[in-house]
Amino acid sequence: MASLQPLSVSALGHRRAAHLLRRTSFRYTKARIDELASLPADKAVARLLQPYPLQMQQPLYPGTDGNVAWILPPPGQTFPTQDFILRRYVMAWWVNEALHDPGIVHRMTLFLHQYLTVDAQSFNNAHFFDYLSLLRWAALGNFKKVATKIVTDNCMLRYLNNHQNTKANPNENFAREFFELFTIGKGPQIGPEDYTNYTEQDIVQAARVFTGFRARTQRDQIDPETGIPRGVTAFAQHDTGTKTFSSKFQNTTIQGASNNAGMWAELDAFVNMVFAQPEVARLFCRRIYRFFVSRHITPEIESDIIEPLAQTFRNSGYEIKPVLEKLLQSQHFYDEDDAETGDEIIGGMIRSPLEATLQMLSFFGIPVPDPNANPQLHYETFFSRDILQRILTPSGFPLFLPSDVAGYPAYHQEPEYNRQWFNSSTIIARYKFPEQLLTGRVSIGSNPNAQLAFKLDIVAWVRNSGFFSNPADPHALVEELLHYLLPAPISNERFNYFYDDVFLNHLPPYDWTYEWQAYLQTNNATEVRIPLERLFKAILYSQEFQTF
């Protein structure tokens, strides 16, 4: 029976701690796993469910007179004008922050980006920074609030055409997605223009509520609660008539505004009406479940997990943090609510290319160029060119450039969901990453050896990282690496594949010990590099590593 009862253990232990960290953070390190492993579930989850300071409050641009902080500038600062390049700086800035965030905030920011999707190109770079800031503000906050504030986010106003929504020429695009994707969901169609949770006429009425909200290029209108720039009201373009909704919303009537302030009150009344429907909480919790736990929602999961989480969500006034606390501390999350542990949840999802990339960059301690000393190398080359364009996009994850308003297919298209990270067009690029990490090179067009801004020296890492108890012991070396890189214990037969077939290449164990000691004496890494690289690639190519 699926259970949200808290996992009652004095310490999580390695396997559970590694599972928790893989699912909640892009920063995956041995030290963090060991730290969480020593804690009970509630304290480990509490360490993750807190906002950690940003590395940089905003990206920097290399100007002629020094680095420019153009988004949150001091008085009199000159703004750079290269919007396309600067948008890449904003995107790269977020990825760097995700890489260094030891908690869940950036993982939840990605969740909200998938939920309340915009395209990074929907407005200019500074407005996209504001959008990301809003999602970070809401990551452990109140979903009802962010669902209200996203209505006047400048990027969203442009992305779903609500800046064109006027009383004389209504545009229903945003209203439709607000119902279908952002809040309540359609449910099965039960008649012409009639869905389980709303009707086409409700979309018409909602579009009338949204008339007159406009994007603001200058970013001088600030939300008083978040401190983030937002859009404005254009009362002359607002439909001031009464809006009457269907029986799906208890035939609620919302009085039209009589001035700009009334438009905000009208918006609040509309959001209150929508969030009064229980299905809003259920849809949110299903999506949280599929993002953090499993793509499979059976009738048992619906009744024993989704419904209690939705009740917690409603009782808290739509606070996100209590839902995460309940889910991530539960027996179900650790697959300990049935007789067969480890067969459904742990190792039961496929890593996205973003998780696979950032978790390995952090695990192996790949150096990141200093954004203060060389912002061009940091933002344009390391993150924008190499991580975003050369690694993630060919692997099927064009981050912040989703194909449509529903977001990235692996997060929403049933029944496959995360299995879609593997398909005929992306699998080759995905499997090239281990080789790219070891060689520091990538094939681009006619250039098969384009240089990357990062490279893993696996020999130096084994020698200097402090990860291994005794690198000269081949059995311990393989065992310790598999222990942290794979989500669950493997069979003896599978271990022997990595140990004997791959690493030792059927040579006796003392051969490795001799070669390692010779390397320490001579500093000639030739003979130890080959087996280490074989092992590294075999693990990262393995089906076990692709899951988490």
N, C-alpha and C positions, 0 to 999 in steps of 0.2 A: 504494500500500500504506500503510495507516494505521501511523504510527510514533510511538513514545514517545521516540525519540532526541532529545536536547536540541537546541534551536534554537541554532545556533552563529553568532552575529553579535556584532560589537563593540558595537553599540548597537541597541536595539529599533526605534528610529525612531517617528515619530508614530502611524502607523496601528496598529501592534502594541501600542504602549503604551496608546493609547486603548481598544483592545479589551480588554486585560488589566484596565484600571481599571474599565471598564463592567461586566465580568463578576464582579469580586471586591469592589467597594466601593460603598457608597451615596454616598460623597463624591467627586464627579466635578468636578474643577477644571482649568483650563488649566495652572496652575502645577504640579499633580501630574502631568499628562500630560507636560509638557515635562521634568520631572525624570526620570520613568521612561523617556522616549524616549532619553535620553542614556546609559542603562545597558544592559549585556548582560542576557539573559533571567534568568540565575541571580540577579544582584544586584537586578534589578527585583522579581522574585518574593520575594526575601528581605525587601525593604522592606515588602511587603504582608503577609507571613506572620510578623508579630510583633504582640503586643498593645500597643496604645497606651493611655496613661492616659485614664481616663474624665473627662468634663467635670465631672460631679457623681457622687459615690459613691452617692447615693440622692436621690430626689425630696424637695422641701421643700413643706410645707403652710403656708398663711398662718394662723397662730393669732392669738388675741387679744393675746398678749404677744410677738409676733414669729414668724418662720418656725420651723416644727417639723420636725425630722428624726425622723420617728416609727418608721421601720423599724429603723434602727441607732441607737437613742437613747442619750444619756448616762444614767447612773443617776438615777432619780427623774423622768425625763421622762414627761409625761402623753401617752397615746396618743389621737389623734383617733378618733372612732367612726363617721364617715360612710364606710362600707366601699365603697359604690358609687362615690362621688366619688374616694376614694383609689385605687381600682383604676384609674380613669382616669388618675390622676397617675402611677402605676407604668408604665402602657402608654405614656403621653406621654414619661416619662423615658427609656424605651428608644428611642423613635423619635428623640428629640433626640440621644442618644448615637450612634445609627446614622448620623444626618446628619453628625456631626462626626468619625466614626471614619475615619482615612485608610487603614486597613488592611482586612483580610478578616474580622476577628473577628465583627463584627455580621452580616455576610453568612452566615458559618458558623453563627452562633447561630440565624438564621432557618432555615437548612438543618436544624439539629438540632431546632428547634421543629416543622418539618414532618415530621421523622422520628419524633420522640418526642412526639407531639402531646398537649397538654392545652388545655382551654378556660380563658381568663382568669377565668371565673366558677366554676371548679371548687372553689375554696376562697377564703379572704379575700385581701385585697390584699397583705399581707406575705408570705404563702405563695407568691403568684404572683411576687413579687420574688425569692424564694428559688429558684424554678424557673428564672427567667431568669438568675440568678446561676450556677446549676449549668450551664446550657447555655453561658454565656460561659466558665466555668472549663474546659469540655471542648472548646471550639471548635477549639483547636489541640492538644488533648491526646489521651487514649486512649479510643477508642470502647467498648472492652470495660468500662472502668471506669465510664463514664457509663451504659452499659446496665445495669450492676449497681446503681449509685446511684439510677437513676430508679425502681427498684422501691420504694424507700422515700422518694421525694419526696412531700411531703404533698399537693401538687396531683394528682399521678398516682394516689396511693392513693385519692383521692376520685373523680377523673374516671373511672377504669375500675373502680370499685366494689371494689377489693381490700380496702378497710377493712371490707367486709362478708364477707370470705372467711374462714370458720371451719371447723374440723374437723367440726363438726356440720352445717354448712350451706355446702358449698363453692360458691364463685362462680368460674366459669371465664373471666370476661370478660377480665381482665388477662392471664391465661395465654395465651389465644387470640391476643390482639394482640401479645404479646411474641414469639411465634413468627412470626405472619403478617406483621406490619408492622415490628417493631423489630429483628429479627435475621435469621432464616433464610428467610422467605418460604415460601408454600405449594408452589410449583411445580405442574405439571398434576396433576389428580386421576387416580389410577390404579386406584381401586377404592372400594367403600363405606367411608367414614370413613378413607380412606387417600390421602394426598397424596404427592408426590414426596419432600418433605423431612421430614414428620412425619405422625403419625396422630392421630385424635381421642383415642385413649387416651393419647397423649403429653401432650395438653392437660390431661386429667384428672390425670395425675401431676404436671405442672407446677403446676397449681392447688393441689395438696396441699403442694408446696414453699413456695408463697406464703401459706399460711394463717398467720394470727396477726400479720401486719405491719399496724400501725395508724397512722393519721394523728394528729398531735399539735398541738392548737390553740395551746398555749403557746409553741411554737418554742424550747423549752429543751433539746432533744436535738440535739447538734451532731455532724456528721460530722467525725471527727478529721483526715481528709485535706483536705477542702475548706473546713472552717470554716463550712459552711452548715447551717442547721437541717434536720432530717430527721424521718421518722416513728420509731416505736418498735416493739419486739417485745412481744407479749402471748403468752407461752409457753402459757398455759392454753388458748388458742384454736388452737394449732398442732397439725397432724397429725404425730405422732411416728413413724408407721409408715415402713417402707422403701418407697421409690419406685423402681419398675422401668420403664425406658423401652424402646421398641421397637428393632428392628434398625436403624432410621434413625439411632439413636444408639448403635449397637453393643451393644444390650441392657444399657446402663449401669444399675447399681444405686446409689442414693444412700441411705445410712443416715439414718434419722430423728434429729432432734436430741433431746438429753436435758435441755437447759436453754436459756436465752436466747442464750448465746454460741454454742451449737450451731446455732441458727437461721441465724446469719450464715455459719457454716461450710457449712451445707447449701446456702444460697443461692450461695456461691462455687463449690461443687462443681457445682451445676446450670448456672451461667453458663459454667464451664470446659467442661462437656460440650457445650453449645450452640455455643460458639465454636471448638470442635475441628472443627466441620463446615466444609469449604471454602466452602459456599454462603453463609455469613454474609458473608464478605469480598466475594464476587461481588455479592451484593445491594447492599451498601454502595457498591461502586465503580460499579455501574450507576446508582445514584441520584445519586452525586457527578457522574457524567458528564452525566446529564440536567439537573442543576442548573446546571452551569458550562459545558457544551460544546454539546450538541445533544440533541434528543429522539430522534434516529434511532440505534438500535443495530443495525447489520447484523451478519451472521455475521463479516465481516471485523473490525468494531469489537470484537465479543465476543472474538475470538481474539487480536487484535493490541494492543488497548488494555485491555479490561476484565480479561482473565485476567492479564496482567503486573502491572497495578495491584493486583489482588487478592493476587497473590503477594507484592508489596511490603508490602501491608497485613498479611498473615499473618506475614511474616518480621520485621516491626517490632514484633510483639506487639500489633497493632491500634492503632498510633499513626496519627493522622490526618494530621499534618504531612508525613511522607514521601510520602504519596499525592498531596497537593496540590502539593508541590514537583515531583514527577515529571510530573504532568499539566500544570501551568501553565507549565513550561519546555519542553514538548515541541513538536516540529514540528507535530504534529497539532493542538494547541490553536490555533496561529496559521495553520492551514490551509496549511501549507507542506510537506506530505508527499505532494502529488500535483502534477500539471502545471498545474492550474488554481487558483491562489490566490484566495481571497476568494469562492468560489462556494458554500461549504457551511457554514463555521463562523462567520467574521466576518460579522456582520449576519444570522446564521441563526436567531436566537431572538427571541421577542417580549418586550419589556420588561413586567414586571409593573407595575401602577399604583404600587407602592411604589418601585421603581427609577426610573420616569419622574418621580415627584414629588420624591423626595429628591435625585436627581441634578440636576434642574433648579433646585431651591432652592439647592443648593451651587454650581452652575455660574454662576448669576446673582447669587450673593452676597446672597440675600434676608435681611435682618436678622431675627434671632430675639430675642424679648423676653428680658431678663435674668431667669433663674429666682430669683436672690437679691433683686433689686429688686422684682420683681412676679411671684411664683410663680403667682398665679391667671391672669394674662394668658398666661404662658408655658405652663403645663400644661393648664389647663382650656380656654382660648380658642384659642391658636395651634395646639397639637398635638392635644388631645383633640377639641375641637369641629370645628376647620377641617380638619386633616390626616386624622385617623382617621375622623370621622363624615361630614364633608361631601365629602371628596375620595376617600378610599380605599374606604369601604364602598359608595357608589353605583357605583364602578368595578369592583366584583367582588372586592375584597380586604378583607374585614372582619378586619383584623389581630388575631390572638390570639383570634378567635372563629370557628374553623373549623366547617364544617357537620357534621363527624363525625371520628372518631378517625383516619381516613385522611388528614386534613388538607385542604389547599386543592386542588380538582380539577385545576387547571392544573399541579400538580406531580406528579400520580400517575395521572390517568385517561388510559389509552391509547385510541386512538393519537394523540389531538390534543395532549395535554400543554399546553405554553404557548400554543398557539393558542386555548385556551379563555379567555384574557384578553379576547378579542374575541367577544362574543356579543350577541344582540339586546337583552338587558336591561342591558348594561353599556357598550356602545360609545358611546352618546350622552354619558354621564357622563364617559367617558374623554376624549372630544374637546372637552369643555367646559373642561378644565383650562387650556389656553393663554389663553382669554378670561378665565377667573377670575383668572389670574395677572396679566394686564394691567389689569383693571378693579378688582381687589380686591373683587369682588362675586360672589354665588352665588344661584341661585334655590332657595328653600326653601319648599315648600308654596305658600301664597298670596302669599308675599313674593318677587317676582322679583329684588330688589336687596338681599338680606341682605349685610351687610358682613363681609368677611374680615379677619383680623388681619394680612394681608400683601398687598403689592402691588408689582409690578415697574414702576418708571419706566424704560422701555426707553431713552428719550433720555438720561437722566442716566447710565445704565449704559454706553451707547456712549461718552459723553463722558469719564466719570471712571474707568472700570474699568481702563484701560491695556491692554485686550484687543487693540485694533486698532492696526496700524502707522500708518494714516492714515485716520481716519473720513471725511475729505472725498473720498476716492477710492472711488467706489461699487463698482467691480469688486473691489478689495481687500477692502472691507468684507464683501461677500457671500461672497467666496471664503473668507475667514478664518473666518467664522461657520459656514459649511457644513463646513469642514475639521474643526472640533471637535465639531459637533453630529451629524453623520451618520457611520455606522460605516465606510463605504467610499467611494472616489471615485465620482462620478457622471458620466454622459455629458455631452458638450457641450450636447446638446439639453436635458437636464434642468437643467443649470446655467443655460442661457439662460432657462428658465422662471422660476427663482427671481430671476434678475438683471433680465431685461428685462420679462417679463410681470408679475411680482409687484412687485419693488422699484421699478424705474424707471417702471413703467406705460407703457412704450414712449416715454417722454420721453428726450431726449438726456442722456448722463451728466453734462455740465456743469451741467445743471439742478440735480442733487443737490448738486454741489460748491458752487454758488452759494447754495442754500438752507442748507446746513450752515454755511458761512461767515457768512451773515446771522444764523443762530441764535447763533453764538458772539459776534457783535457786539451783538445786541439782547436775547438771552436769551429770545426768543419762539420756543417749540418747535413751534408749530402746524403748520408746513409740513414739518418733518422727522419729527414723530411719526407721521403717517399712513403714509408708506412703511415706516418701521421696524416699526410694529405689523403691517402687512400681511406683511412678510417673516418676522417672528417667528412669526405664526400659521401661515403657509404651511409653514414648516419643521417646526414641532411637530405640524401636522396630517399631514405627509407620511408615506407608507408607509415611507420609509427611516428616519425617526426612530423609528417604532414598534418597529423591530428593533434589536438590539444584538449 
